[in-house]
Amino acid sequence: MPFAGRRYWEERLKLTVKAVIAAVVAWVLAKLVVNDPQPYFAPLAALLGVYPTVVRSVRESFAYAAGFVLGAGIAIPVGLLIGPTTAGIVVVLVVAMMAQGWRRLGEQAPQVAFVALFALLLGGERVVEYTLPRLADVTIGLAVGLAVNALVFPPLYLRRGEYAVQELRDTLTDALETLAAEVVDPEEGHSLWDERESRLLAVQEQARYSVEQGESSLRANPRARWWGYSVRWRDVPGQWAPPRQLNALENVMSYTRSIAGTLRLVAEADGEGPWVEAAFRRDFAALLRRVAGFVPQMPETLDEEAFAEAERIQDELETPHRSPGTDPPGLWDPQKELLRLSRLLLDQVRRRGA
């Protein structure tokens, strides 16, 4: 999609501009404050503050700082007691590799061994004099990176979540229509549903990722405050509520796939039994098409007249199964199972569309 491609490159350009600004400012500031002629750790640390979301930038920056302090803490005693020897390298690496197993370090875990080995080899017996200015460089770099990311184009990924949820809504509508077609003609609809289900799962995964990224971009983001957005996206009313919409669609999707699974069981049993009657197939397919028509309206509105018609179809299909003795002992009734699922599906639509 051309629009999506343009949005992607716009975001990359903003991220690049922020990274350049953060690195240059951190380099210059570290030179002035620390009086270090080569404060190379400052721009490197500044880049960690320029992740796509502010909250992740904060998380990665703190993890990097913790990894740096751990690495320096390992290198200093080894450098003072053993020095940059083969034995010193072995001790540093063994301790650092064990320390970086701390899960809270996340992606920054390798920094422990890197910093420890770097400080030992370049600092040697003067490891303290070497490490302390580097620690100041890192502090300045992280502070500058976080400040730049929060103040220069602070990212909000809300539109992406909206588009992803809309795509899931369209895909789910199409899947329900395909499932209705399979009810009428199982042989022809089988392969079509398999294709739609695979597509549905992929779109759902992308929608979930996009919505979670949108919520993450709101946290610790001053731009969200400036525009009056809640820190929790689901608390934002009206159109800024993709998390609520996604949850509703995922519930409908779950019941839809359960209905498809039941149809598969019926097909594997060679379709013997009352369920294969043409009248039931026709009416049940009409019910699914009605539900497909409600999906584009969820969860904000609901056509009450159309929903009443769907409930009428459901009630008519359930009527033959309400009399005593309609369940033969020891036999599974696929019609009742399908109607149970379609009733849950309608209840879900009613609850979310109210």
N, C-alpha and C positions, 0 to 999 in steps of 0.2 A: 504494500500500500504506500503510495507516494507520500501521503501526509505523515504516516508513521516514520518513514525514512527521514523526512525533513526534521521531524521532532527529535529523532535520535541524534542527528548530527548537530542540531542546535544544543542539545544537552551536552554532547561531547565537547563542543566549542566552549560552552560555559565552564565545564569542568577543567578544560585545558587552561583557560584564562585564569581561573582561580588557583590552579596548581602553580603556574608561572609566578603569579603575584605572591603567593605564600612562600615559595622557595626563595625568591629574590629578597623579599622583605626579611625573612629569617636569616639569610646570609649576611645582609648588611647590618641588621640589628645585633646579631651575635658578634660581629667584628667590633662594633662600637661598645657593647655592654661588657663582653667577656675579654675584649682586647686580644682576640685569637686571630692570628693572620689567616688561618685555614680552618674555619669552623664548618667542616664538611658534614658533620652530623646534623647541623641546624636545618639546612634545606631538605635533607633526607627525612627528618622527623616531621617537617612541615607538610610533606606530601601525604602523611598518614592522616592529617586533619581534613583532607579534601576527598572524602568518600562521597558517593552519590547521596547519602542521607546524613543529616547532622548527627542523629543519635548513633549511627554506626561509626561516624568519625570520632565521636567521644569515646565509644567503646574500644575502638582499635587504638586510639591514642593512649588511653590508660593501660591497655594491655602491652603496648610497646614500651611505655615507661616502666612498667613492672618488669618486663623482660630485660630491659637495659640495666635496671638496678640489680636484678638477680645476677646477670652476667658480670657486672662490675664487682658485686659482692663476692663472687667466686674467684675472679681474677686477682683481686687485691691481696688476699692472704697467700695465695699460691705464688704470686710474683715476689712478695716480700720474703717468703720462707724458702722457696725452691728456685724461683727465677724462670726465665724463658728457655728451659731445657726440655729434653725429651720427656723426662719424668714430669715436669711441670705441665707440658701439653697433655700428657695422659691423664693426670689428675683433673685438670680443668675440664677436659672433654667428658670424662666419666661423670663428674658431678653435674656439669651443665646439661648433659643429655638426660640425666635423671630428673633434674629440676624442670626442664621444659616439658615434662609430662604433665605438669599442672594444667588442668583443662581450662581454667579461667583465662589462660594466655591465648587460647584460640589459635588464629592464624599467625600470631606474633610469637609463638613458641620458639621457632628457630632462632630468634634474636638472642636468646640466652647464650647458646653455644657460640654464635657469631661474635657477640660483644665480649664474652669472656676470653675467647681465643685472640681476638683483635687486641684487646687491652693488654693481655699477657705478652704477646709478641712485640707490640710496638712500645709498650710502657716498660716492660722488663722489670728491673728492680726499682724503677721509679714509677711504678704503676699508679700510685696515688696521684702524683703530680700530672700524669697523663690523663687519668680518668676523670678527675673533678671538673676540668674545663669542658670535657666532652659531655658530662652530665648537664652542665649549664647550657651547652649548645642544644642538647635534646629538649630541655625544658623550654627554651625560647622557641625552638622550631615547632613543638607541639602546640604551644600557646598561640603562635602566629597562625598556624594551619587551621586551628579550630575557629579563631576569630575571623579569618578570611572566609571560611566556609559558611559561617553563621551570618555574615554581614554582606557578602558579595554573592548575588544570585542564590540565596538559600533555597535549595531544591524542594519542590512540592510535587509529588507524583500522583496527583488526584485524577487528572484526566485519563491517564493510562488505565487506572482501575475502572473508571466509568466505561471506557471503550471495551475493556475485557469482559465486564459483566454483561454489557449489551450483546457482545458476541456469544456469550454463553446462553443468554436468553434466546437469541435467534437459533442457535444450534439445538437447544432443547425443544423448541417449538417444532423444528424440522424433524427431530427424532421422534416426537410423539405422533406426528403425522405419518411417519414411516412405520411406526409400531401399529398404528391403526390399520395401515394397508396390509401388514403381515397378519393381523387378526382375520381379515377377509380372505386373503390368499397366502397361506403360510409358506408355500413353496417359493413363490416369487419374492415375498417380502423378507425371507430369511437373510439372504446375502446383503440386502440393502440395510437391514437393521444392524448387522455386524459392522458394516462400514460406518454407520451413523454413531454407533456406540463407541467405537475407537476414537472417532472425531470428538465426541462429547467428552470423553475422559481427558483428552489432550487439552481441549479448551477449558475445561474445569480447572485443571492443574495450572494453566497459565493465568486464569482469572484469580485463583487463590493467591498466586505469587504476586500479581499486580496489586491486588487489594492490600495484602500485607505490606508491600513496599510503600503504598500510599499512606497507610497508617503509621508506618515507621518514619516516613518523611515529615510527619506532623510533630513528632516528639522533639523537644528541645529546639524547635525551629521558630525563631522570632517572626518570620514571615507569616506563619500560621496565626500568631497573635495579632499582627498588624491587620490581617484580613478578617479577623474575628472568627477564625475556625476553632473548634474545640480540639483539645489535644487528642481526644478519641474520636476518630472519624465517624464511628457509629452513632455518636451523640449529635452529629450535625444533622439538622432537619432537611427534609425535602430531597432535592437531587443529589446532595452531598452525602448520600448514605449507601454507597455500594456494599459495605459489609453486611447490612441488613438484607439488601437485595440478593447478595450472593448466598447467604444462609438459606433464604427462602427457596431459591432456585435449586440449591443442592439437595434440599429435602424432597422437592418434587422429582428431581432427577433420581434420587434413591428409590422412590416408589415406582417410578417408570421402569427402572432396570429390574426391579423385583417382578413386575408384571411380565417383562420380556423373559426373565428366567423361568417363570411358570409356564409360559407359552412353549419354551424349549422342552420342559418336562412332558407337556402334552404331546408335542411332536414326536418325542422319543418313544412315547407309548403308542405310537401309530394312530393317535387321534380317535381311539375307540371310546365311545360313550356319548352321553347327552350333550356334552359341551360343543361338539362339532356341528350342531344344528345351525343352519344358515341364519335363522332369525336371531339367535344369540350372538353370532359373530357380527351380524350387521349392526345390532344395537350397541354392542360393546365397543365396536370400532367408532360408532357415532359418538359415544361417550368420550373416548380418547381424543377425538377431534375437537370436542367441546373444551376439554381441558387444555389442549394445544392452543386454543383461542384465548384462554385466560392468561397464559404465560407472559405474553407481551405486556399485560396490564400489571403484573405483580411487581412489588407488593403494595403499590400505592392505591390502586383503584380496582374495582370489580364491577362488571356488568351484571347487576342483580337479576335482570330478566333472563339473560343467557345462563347464569348459574342456576336459576330455578329450573330451567329446562334440563340442565345436566343432572340435577338431583332427581327430577322426574324419571329420567331414563334409568338412573341407578335404582330408584325405588321399584320400578317395574321389573327390572332384572332380578331384584332380590325377592320379590313377592313369592315365586314358586318355591323358594328355599326356606320360607318362614313357617311352613306347616309342620306339625309333628311327623316324624318318620321320614323326613326327606333325606336323612343321612344314613345310607346303608352301613351297618356295622362293619368296621375293618376296611372300608374303602375310602380312598381319598377322592374328594369331589373337586376337580379343577375349577369348575364354574364358581363354587363358593369361595375358593381361594382367590380367584381373579376379582371377584366382587368385593372381597374383604380389602384387597389392596387398592382397588379403585375408590372404595369408600374412604380409606385413609388418605388417598390422593386428593379427593374432593375436600376433606376436612382441612388438609394442609393449605389448599388454595383459599378456602374460606377464612382460615385464621390469618393468613398473610395478606389477603386482599381486603380485609375488613378495615 
